[in-house]
Amino acid sequence: MPQPLTRTARLEARISPDVLAAVKRAAEIEGRSVSDFVVDAARQAAERTIEDTQIIRLSLADQKRVADVLAAPPKPSAGLDRAMDAHRSLIQPSE
């Protein structure tokens, strides 16, 4: 049986009366308290936002291009070769 969550932090927000009425109505429809409804909605929105910044979505064509480049990477450009030479001259390997 899962452990009940302990709530130790408090969140306050000022909202307009019409937003509060909508939140109260939605919570009532789901048979939940306003607090539970708001906490769950905030958690879901936070998870979506975090996911949106951590997951890169590519079209099928873009996925194929990435796979093709990983399977057969292009030769380094002259600029990349110069940058690597500069890096090697500045950074010594640790032993």
C-alpha positions as CSV (number, residue, x, y, z in Angstrom):
1,M,0.0,0.0,0.0
2,P,1.5,3.4,-1.0
3,Q,2.6,5.8,1.8
4,P,0.4,8.9,2.1
5,L,2.1,12.0,0.9
6,T,3.0,14.5,3.6
7,R,2.4,18.1,2.7
8,T,4.9,20.4,4.4
9,A,5.1,23.4,2.0
10,R,2.5,26.0,1.4
11,L,1.8,27.8,-1.9
12,E,-0.2,31.0,-2.1
13,A,-1.5,32.8,-5.2
14,R,-3.8,35.6,-5.9
15,I,-6.3,34.9,-8.7
16,S,-9.3,36.7,-10.1
17,P,-12.8,35.8,-8.9
18,D,-13.7,34.3,-12.3
19,V,-10.7,32.0,-12.3
20,L,-11.5,30.9,-8.7
21,A,-15.0,30.1,-9.7
22,A,-13.8,28.0,-12.6
23,V,-11.3,26.2,-10.4
24,K,-14.0,25.5,-7.7
25,R,-16.4,24.3,-10.4
26,A,-13.8,21.9,-11.9
27,A,-12.8,20.6,-8.5
28,E,-16.5,20.0,-7.7
29,I,-17.0,18.1,-11.0
30,E,-14.1,15.8,-10.1
31,G,-15.3,15.4,-6.5
32,R,-12.1,16.8,-5.1
33,S,-11.2,19.7,-2.9
34,V,-10.0,22.9,-4.5
35,S,-6.6,22.4,-2.9
36,D,-6.2,18.9,-4.3
37,F,-7.4,20.0,-7.7
38,V,-5.0,22.9,-7.8
39,V,-2.0,20.9,-6.5
40,D,-2.6,18.2,-9.1
41,A,-3.1,20.7,-12.0
42,A,0.1,22.5,-11.0
43,R,2.0,19.2,-10.8
44,Q,0.8,18.1,-14.2
45,A,1.7,21.5,-15.8
46,A,5.2,21.4,-14.1
47,E,5.8,17.9,-15.5
48,R,4.7,18.9,-19.0
49,T,7.0,22.0,-18.9
50,I,10.0,20.0,-17.7
51,E,9.3,17.2,-20.3
52,D,9.0,19.8,-23.1
53,T,12.5,21.1,-22.3
54,Q,14.1,17.7,-21.9
55,I,12.7,15.8,-24.8
56,I,13.6,16.6,-28.4
57,R,10.8,15.7,-30.8
58,L,11.8,15.1,-34.4
59,S,9.9,14.3,-37.5
60,L,10.5,10.9,-39.1
61,A,12.7,12.6,-41.8
62,D,14.7,14.4,-39.1
63,Q,15.1,11.2,-37.1
64,K,16.5,9.4,-40.2
65,R,18.9,12.3,-40.9
66,V,20.2,12.1,-37.3
67,A,20.6,8.3,-37.5
68,D,22.4,8.6,-40.9
69,V,24.8,11.2,-39.6
70,L,25.6,9.2,-36.5
71,A,26.1,6.1,-38.6
72,A,28.4,7.9,-41.1
73,P,29.6,11.2,-39.6
74,P,31.0,13.8,-42.0
75,K,34.8,14.5,-42.0
76,P,35.7,17.4,-39.7
77,S,35.9,20.8,-41.4
78,A,39.1,22.8,-41.5
79,G,37.7,25.1,-38.8
80,L,36.9,22.2,-36.5
81,D,40.5,20.8,-37.1
82,R,41.9,24.2,-36.1
83,A,39.7,24.4,-33.0
84,M,40.8,20.9,-31.9
85,D,44.5,21.8,-32.5
86,A,44.0,25.0,-30.3
87,H,42.2,22.9,-27.7
88,R,45.0,20.4,-27.6
89,S,47.6,23.1,-27.2
90,L,45.7,24.7,-24.3
91,I,44.4,21.7,-22.4
92,Q,46.8,19.0,-21.2
93,P,45.4,15.6,-20.5
94,S,45.2,14.7,-16.8
95,E,47.1,11.7,-15.6
